[in-house]
Amino acid sequence: MDSQEFKNRIFSKRPRYANIYKDLIATLANKGNQKTEFIQFGPIYQIYIYAFYIGVHRNERTPLPSRESTTDFLEIGKWKPDSLAHFILMSMFAKLEDLNLTTWNELEDMEENDIDSFVRTLIKTIEEYANAGFSYLQFQFDEDRNRFNETYIFADILKDLTEENINIYL
């Protein structure tokens, strides 16, 4: 398998999210020009990416509930600009231990079924980071909805997380 086939295999996947976050996602994402009283992301995949990075910043993964309690999301390859998907993959590939790898050379020697297993692990890990991020966002939203009217709320949340991480290492 060459690198393009490997990329296509990943980009054809549809990550899932827990149904308990549907209302939060509908409130914070502008799906079909729907407006709310809160600051919004554009398409839903943008808030999914944001939730993923919250999970990564917090180094927190939360398993998804059973399949019937989740919703399939848009294929990774349809996220625009596609550089967003590349950033997620770079972030994941920097975490070899999360993907059950010790070196990248292992991928070169894998059989087809091992590559399929690796891709499932990759997607599952992305889902778990995003699920943890959605949990954090839901908590923040429930604590103070009015904060989500502030222009820089999403930047402020990342700033707060970065400061929390800095304080851990001091």
Phi, psi and omega in degrees: 000131178270176186295326179293319177296320178298313178299315180298323179297319178289314186291345177275352183282149179244097177300158180247163172222156182289136181299335181297345180260006181302316181295318178299313180298316179297327180285322188259357177241142182266083180269116178067039178060024177282130183254147173230180179281354185254159173299138185233153165281173173281241180300157183303323184298336178293320178288330176297314178297317179299314179298320177303312182291331173297313178301318179295313179302322181275355184051047185232129176238135178234120180301148176286154173289184181301158185306322181290349178256018181229166178235135175290144183254176178297143177305140182304321182294349180262000178287133183238142349294153185296346177298333177299315178295322178297322178296319177298314181297319177298318178298319180289318182293342175282351182247064183307320183296327177292337184257011179061037176238152172252331176216159178288338179299335179301325180297323183295331184263003184283146172279168182305313182293329176290323178293318176301318179296319178298315181297319176300317178297317179301310182294317179300319180292318175301314180300319182292320175296315179296320180298318176296321178295319177296321178299316179297314179298318179298317178299313180298318181294317180292327180290320183203086180301324183298332178301332182281006171266348183286138185305320186254026185306316185288325174291321179297321178298315178296322177299314178300317180295320178296317178295322176299316180296320179297317181295331178296323185269358179273000000 
